[in-house]
Amino acid sequence: MSMLGSARSIRVVVTDVDGTLVPHQKKQPRPAVAAAVARLTASGVCVILASGRSPTALHALHTALGLPLATPVICFNGAAIATFTRPYLDPTPCDIGGGGGGTGTGTGRGSPGATTPAAANCGSDSSWCNVNVHAGMEKLQALLVVSALEECGVKDWVVFCKDCIASPMSTAQDKLDSLWKGYNEPVPVRVKNLLTPPPRLGKRPVVEEEIVCPPCPVKVLAFIRPETDLDETLRTATEPQVAQMRTGVEFLEWLDPQAHKGTGMKLLLNKMFPKLPTTSPTSAAAQTAANCTYDREAVLAIGDGENDICMFGVAGLSVAMGNAPPYVKKLATATTSSCDEDGFAKAMQDHVFGGSSGASSF
């Protein structure tokens, strides 16, 4: 395990969720990791979740971890920031002390008759959460991605929107089930002719109003494994209009180029912890720091995937999980053990509790 030689005073920890805080397709962290989060919070360290998940999926975890209600989350891989207005009313699927995986009873979930995990925390009932989408997709961007997927014969995909997940009729049911059963996402809604190019007369261009899609699309997610060798083909077909990133073994995602965890992280920290620069920048590194109104040296970012790299440059200290690919580890300041070996908890011991020399203030 890599460690830093000098002591730091970390006051903010921005953490990826899947593969870092929580094992993939699990709804709760391991006990040692949950205990580390509780210790961070009790010590006055601000813990911010940063994930590709929707606010709905992060709500249960946020409540189960005991994070302060006022602490926002970075969701949709940095395209939006959400703040919860009330605790998750049924944390059973994310129960730290139990096995999780419950399906809910339809009571106390925020809407009458909800019978599936997270069903109460999506759709038209937005009283539980305030979501600020600062880098959503245009429908034409989403249409570009879907057209490329169809050209490659990919039928299994969904569109994450601000208030729901939309699925075409072609997506296999087991793929949809994996989202809400494995990640506590809202149950996807099937939409006929979703992002299908509308009929046109002559060469008249498509306009946004003609495209069938729920309001405020944020990202397109396709179920594609790396061994299909489609990553580069799809990247060539869609970039630079959209940004492509692999966020899991079977997940390939597309977002607006301005949407990534680093952008969301910087916007959030600048707002939460304003601090004017005290020196004039004299180098490229100093220029980057000058764009931050918070104390970068007091921020630790930790993650395991390609979509976490953008966080590393925004934090003073970056930690790659032991299960991260080599290229992610190479770009981090330090490394820790894998998620299955409580790497998050070990990183906090090494760089926050063990290395801390006292509190700092923003």
C-alpha positions as CSV (number, residue, x, y, z in Angstrom):
1,M,0.0,0.0,0.0
2,S,1.3,3.4,-1.0
3,M,1.5,6.0,1.8
4,L,2.4,9.7,2.0
5,G,5.4,10.8,4.0
6,S,3.9,14.0,5.2
7,A,0.9,14.5,7.5
8,R,-2.2,16.0,6.1
9,S,-5.4,17.5,7.6
10,I,-8.2,16.2,5.5
11,R,-11.6,17.8,6.1
12,V,-13.5,16.6,3.0
13,V,-13.6,13.1,1.6
14,V,-15.2,12.7,-1.9
15,T,-15.8,9.0,-2.6
16,D,-16.9,6.9,-5.5
17,V,-19.6,4.4,-4.5
18,D,-19.5,1.2,-6.6
19,G,-16.2,-0.6,-6.3
20,T,-14.9,1.8,-3.7
21,L,-17.4,2.3,-0.9
22,V,-19.7,-0.5,-1.8
23,P,-18.9,-3.8,-3.7
24,H,-20.4,-3.8,-7.2
25,Q,-24.1,-4.7,-7.3
26,K,-24.3,-4.6,-3.5
27,K,-26.5,-2.2,-1.6
28,Q,-24.4,-1.7,1.6
29,P,-20.8,-1.3,2.4
30,R,-18.8,-3.9,4.4
31,P,-19.0,-3.3,8.2
32,A,-15.4,-1.9,8.4
33,V,-16.2,0.6,5.7
34,A,-19.5,1.7,7.3
35,A,-17.6,2.2,10.6
36,A,-14.9,4.3,8.8
37,V,-17.6,6.6,7.4
38,A,-19.3,6.9,10.8
39,R,-15.9,7.8,12.3
40,L,-15.2,10.4,9.6
41,T,-18.6,12.1,10.2
42,A,-18.1,12.0,14.0
43,S,-14.7,13.6,13.5
44,G,-16.2,16.5,11.6
45,V,-15.0,15.3,8.2
46,C,-17.5,16.0,5.4
47,V,-18.1,12.8,3.3
48,I,-19.5,13.4,-0.2
49,L,-20.8,10.6,-2.4
50,A,-19.9,10.9,-6.1
51,S,-21.4,8.3,-8.3
52,G,-22.9,7.4,-11.7
53,R,-26.1,6.5,-9.8
54,S,-29.2,8.6,-9.8
55,P,-30.3,10.6,-6.7
56,T,-32.9,7.9,-6.1
57,A,-30.2,5.2,-5.8
58,L,-27.9,7.4,-3.6
59,H,-30.7,8.4,-1.2
60,A,-31.0,5.1,0.6
61,L,-27.2,4.8,0.9
62,H,-26.9,8.4,2.2
63,T,-29.4,7.7,4.9
64,A,-28.1,4.3,5.9
65,L,-24.6,5.7,6.3
66,G,-25.9,8.4,8.6
67,L,-24.6,11.2,6.5
68,P,-25.9,14.7,7.5
69,L,-29.1,15.5,5.5
70,A,-27.6,18.8,4.4
71,T,-24.6,17.1,2.7
72,P,-25.2,17.0,-1.1
73,V,-24.3,14.1,-3.4
74,I,-22.7,14.2,-6.9
75,C,-24.8,12.0,-9.1
76,F,-25.1,11.0,-12.8
77,N,-21.3,10.9,-13.0
78,G,-21.0,14.6,-12.2
79,A,-23.8,15.9,-14.4
80,A,-26.0,16.9,-11.4
81,I,-25.8,17.7,-7.7
82,A,-28.6,16.6,-5.4
83,T,-29.6,17.5,-1.9
84,F,-32.1,15.5,0.1
85,T,-34.9,17.1,2.1
86,R,-35.7,14.1,4.2
87,P,-34.2,10.8,5.1
88,Y,-34.9,7.7,3.0
89,L,-38.0,6.3,4.6
90,D,-37.3,2.6,4.2
91,P,-33.6,1.9,4.4
92,T,-34.1,-1.9,4.3
93,P,-32.5,-2.4,0.9
94,C,-29.5,-0.6,2.1
95,D,-29.4,-1.8,5.7
96,I,-25.8,-1.6,7.0
97,G,-26.4,-4.2,9.7
98,G,-28.3,-6.7,7.7
99,G,-28.2,-8.6,4.4
100,G,-30.0,-6.0,2.3
101,G,-31.7,-6.9,-0.8
102,G,-35.2,-6.3,0.5
103,T,-38.0,-5.5,-1.9
104,G,-39.9,-3.1,0.2
105,T,-43.5,-3.3,1.5
106,G,-45.1,-0.3,-0.1
107,T,-45.3,1.5,3.2
108,G,-43.3,4.5,4.4
109,R,-41.6,4.9,1.0
110,G,-42.9,8.4,0.3
111,S,-45.7,7.5,-2.1
112,P,-48.8,5.4,-1.6
113,G,-48.6,1.8,-2.9
114,A,-44.9,1.8,-3.8
115,T,-43.9,-1.9,-4.1
116,T,-40.4,-1.8,-5.5
117,P,-37.1,-0.5,-4.1
118,A,-36.8,3.2,-4.6
119,A,-40.2,3.5,-6.3
120,A,-41.3,6.2,-3.9
121,N,-38.2,8.4,-4.6
122,C,-38.6,8.9,-8.4
123,G,-41.0,10.2,-10.9
124,S,-43.3,13.1,-10.2
125,D,-42.8,13.1,-6.4
126,S,-39.7,15.3,-6.0
127,S,-40.4,16.6,-2.5
128,W,-37.7,14.3,-1.1
129,C,-34.9,15.8,-3.2
130,N,-33.7,18.9,-5.0
131,V,-31.7,18.1,-8.1
132,N,-29.6,20.6,-10.0
133,V,-28.6,19.3,-13.4
134,H,-25.8,21.5,-14.6
135,A,-24.6,19.4,-17.5
136,G,-27.5,17.4,-19.0
137,M,-27.7,16.0,-22.5
138,E,-29.6,17.5,-25.4
139,K,-32.0,15.0,-27.0
140,L,-30.0,15.3,-30.2
141,Q,-26.9,14.2,-28.3
142,A,-28.8,11.2,-27.0
143,L,-30.1,10.4,-30.4
144,L,-26.6,10.4,-31.8
145,V,-25.6,7.8,-29.2
146,V,-28.6,5.6,-29.8
147,S,-28.1,5.7,-33.6
148,A,-24.5,4.5,-33.1
149,L,-25.7,1.7,-30.8
150,E,-28.2,0.5,-33.4
151,E,-25.5,0.6,-36.1
152,C,-23.5,-1.8,-33.9
153,G,-26.5,-4.0,-33.2
154,V,-26.7,-3.1,-29.5
155,K,-30.3,-3.4,-28.3
156,D,-29.8,-3.2,-24.5
157,W,-29.7,0.4,-23.3
158,V,-31.5,3.0,-21.2
159,V,-31.6,6.7,-20.8
160,F,-31.2,8.3,-17.4
161,C,-33.3,11.4,-17.0
162,K,-33.6,13.8,-14.1
163,D,-36.7,12.1,-12.7
164,C,-36.8,8.6,-14.2
165,I,-35.0,5.9,-16.2
166,A,-36.4,5.3,-19.7
167,S,-36.0,2.1,-21.6
168,P,-36.8,1.2,-25.2
169,M,-39.0,-1.9,-25.8
170,S,-36.0,-3.9,-27.0
171,T,-34.0,-3.9,-23.8
172,A,-33.9,-7.3,-22.1
173,Q,-35.9,-7.5,-18.9
174,D,-33.0,-9.1,-17.0
175,K,-30.8,-6.0,-17.9
176,L,-33.4,-3.7,-16.4
177,D,-33.8,-5.8,-13.3
178,S,-30.1,-5.6,-12.7
179,L,-30.4,-1.8,-12.2
180,W,-33.0,-1.7,-9.5
181,K,-32.2,-5.0,-7.9
182,G,-28.4,-4.5,-7.9
183,Y,-28.1,-0.7,-7.6
184,N,-31.4,0.4,-6.0
185,E,-32.3,2.5,-9.1
186,P,-35.9,3.3,-9.9
187,V,-37.6,0.7,-12.0
188,P,-37.1,1.7,-15.7
189,V,-40.1,2.8,-17.6
190,R,-40.5,1.4,-21.1
191,V,-41.1,4.1,-23.7
192,K,-42.3,3.3,-27.2
193,N,-40.2,4.8,-30.0
194,L,-37.7,6.1,-27.5
195,L,-35.1,8.2,-29.3
196,T,-36.2,6.8,-32.6
197,P,-35.5,9.2,-35.5
198,P,-38.8,10.8,-36.5
199,P,-40.0,10.7,-40.1
200,R,-38.8,13.6,-42.2
201,L,-39.7,15.2,-45.5
202,G,-36.7,15.6,-47.7
203,K,-33.5,16.6,-45.8
204,R,-35.2,18.7,-43.1
205,P,-33.1,18.4,-40.0
206,V,-34.5,16.7,-36.9
207,V,-35.6,19.1,-34.2
208,E,-35.6,18.4,-30.4
209,E,-39.4,18.6,-30.1
210,E,-39.8,15.6,-32.5
211,I,-37.7,13.3,-30.5
212,V,-39.5,11.0,-28.0
213,C,-37.7,11.1,-24.7
214,P,-38.7,12.1,-21.1
215,P,-37.7,15.6,-20.0
216,C,-34.1,16.4,-19.1
217,P,-32.0,13.4,-20.3
218,V,-28.7,13.2,-18.5
219,K,-26.9,10.1,-19.8
220,V,-27.3,7.1,-22.0
221,L,-26.1,3.7,-20.5
222,A,-25.6,0.6,-22.7
223,F,-25.1,-2.9,-21.4
224,I,-21.8,-3.7,-23.3
225,R,-19.0,-5.9,-22.0
226,P,-15.4,-5.0,-23.0
227,E,-14.8,-8.3,-24.8
228,T,-17.3,-7.2,-27.5
229,D,-14.6,-4.8,-28.8
230,L,-17.1,-2.1,-29.5
231,D,-15.7,0.6,-27.2
232,E,-13.5,2.3,-29.8
233,T,-16.0,2.0,-32.6
234,L,-18.7,3.7,-30.5
235,R,-16.2,6.3,-29.3
236,T,-15.3,7.2,-32.9
237,A,-19.0,7.5,-33.8
238,T,-20.0,9.7,-30.9
239,E,-17.2,11.9,-29.8
240,P,-16.6,14.8,-29.5
241,Q,-20.3,15.6,-29.4
242,V,-20.6,13.5,-26.3
243,A,-18.1,11.9,-23.9
244,Q,-17.9,8.2,-23.6
245,M,-16.6,6.3,-20.5
246,R,-16.7,2.8,-19.2
247,T,-18.2,2.7,-15.7
248,G,-18.4,-1.0,-15.1
249,V,-17.7,-4.4,-16.5
250,E,-20.9,-4.3,-18.5
251,F,-21.7,-0.5,-18.4
252,L,-20.7,1.9,-21.2
253,E,-22.0,5.5,-20.7
254,W,-22.3,8.7,-22.7
255,L,-22.8,12.2,-21.2
256,D,-22.4,15.8,-22.2
257,P,-18.6,16.6,-22.5
258,Q,-18.9,19.0,-19.6
259,A,-20.3,16.3,-17.3
260,H,-17.8,14.5,-15.2
261,K,-17.2,14.0,-11.5
262,G,-14.4,16.5,-11.4
263,T,-16.8,19.3,-12.7
264,G,-19.5,18.4,-10.2
265,M,-16.9,18.1,-7.4
266,K,-15.4,21.5,-8.1
267,L,-18.8,23.2,-8.4
268,L,-19.9,21.7,-5.1
269,L,-16.8,22.4,-3.1
270,N,-16.5,26.0,-4.4
271,K,-20.1,26.5,-3.1
272,M,-19.8,24.7,0.2
273,F,-16.3,25.9,1.2
274,P,-15.5,29.3,-0.3
275,K,-12.0,30.6,0.2
276,L,-10.4,33.3,-1.9
277,P,-6.9,32.5,-3.3
278,T,-4.1,34.2,-1.4
279,T,-1.4,34.1,-4.1
280,S,-1.1,34.7,-7.8
281,P,-0.7,31.6,-9.9
282,T,2.8,31.2,-11.5
283,S,2.5,27.7,-13.0
284,A,0.1,25.3,-14.7
285,A,-0.5,23.6,-11.4
286,A,-1.1,26.9,-9.6
287,Q,-3.5,27.9,-12.4
288,T,-5.6,24.8,-11.7
289,A,-5.5,25.5,-7.9
290,A,-6.5,29.2,-8.6
291,N,-9.7,28.0,-10.2
292,C,-10.7,26.5,-6.8
293,T,-12.0,28.7,-4.1
294,Y,-11.6,25.9,-1.5
295,D,-8.5,24.5,0.1
296,R,-7.5,21.6,-2.2
297,E,-5.0,20.2,0.2
298,A,-7.8,19.5,2.7
299,V,-9.7,17.3,0.1
300,L,-9.2,13.6,-0.5
301,A,-10.8,11.9,-3.5
302,I,-11.0,8.1,-3.7
303,G,-12.2,5.8,-6.5
304,D,-11.6,2.8,-8.7
305,G,-12.6,3.6,-12.2
306,E,-12.1,5.7,-15.4
307,N,-14.9,8.0,-14.3
308,D,-13.1,8.8,-11.1
309,I,-9.9,10.1,-12.7
310,C,-11.4,13.6,-13.1
311,M,-11.8,13.8,-9.3
312,F,-8.1,13.2,-8.7
313,G,-7.0,16.6,-10.2
314,V,-9.6,18.5,-8.1
315,A,-8.4,17.1,-4.8
316,G,-5.1,17.6,-3.0
317,L,-4.8,13.9,-2.3
318,S,-6.1,11.1,-4.6
319,V,-6.4,7.4,-3.7
320,A,-7.0,4.6,-6.1
321,M,-8.5,1.4,-4.9
322,G,-6.6,-1.9,-5.2
323,N,-9.2,-3.1,-7.7
324,A,-8.7,-0.1,-10.0
325,P,-7.1,-0.7,-13.4
326,P,-3.4,0.1,-13.6
327,Y,-3.9,3.3,-15.6
328,V,-6.2,4.7,-12.8
329,K,-3.6,3.8,-10.1
330,K,-0.9,5.5,-12.1
331,L,-2.8,8.8,-12.0
332,A,-3.5,8.7,-8.2
333,T,-1.3,10.1,-5.4
334,A,-1.6,6.8,-3.5
335,T,-3.2,3.4,-3.6
336,T,-5.0,1.3,-1.1
337,S,-6.4,-2.3,-0.8
338,S,-9.3,-3.5,-2.9
339,C,-13.0,-2.9,-2.1
340,D,-13.3,-6.5,-0.9
341,E,-10.4,-6.0,1.4
342,D,-11.9,-2.8,3.0
343,G,-9.6,-0.5,1.0
344,F,-11.7,2.5,1.8
345,A,-11.4,2.0,5.6
346,K,-7.6,1.4,5.3
347,A,-7.2,4.6,3.2
348,M,-9.0,6.6,5.8
349,Q,-6.8,5.2,8.5
350,D,-3.6,5.9,6.6
351,H,-4.4,9.4,5.3
352,V,-7.0,10.9,7.6
353,F,-6.9,9.3,11.0
354,G,-3.3,8.2,11.2
355,G,-1.8,11.0,9.2
356,S,-3.9,13.9,10.4
357,S,-2.1,16.5,12.5
358,G,-5.1,18.5,13.5
359,A,-8.1,20.2,12.1
360,S,-8.0,22.8,9.4
361,S,-10.7,25.3,8.4
362,F,-12.0,26.2,5.0
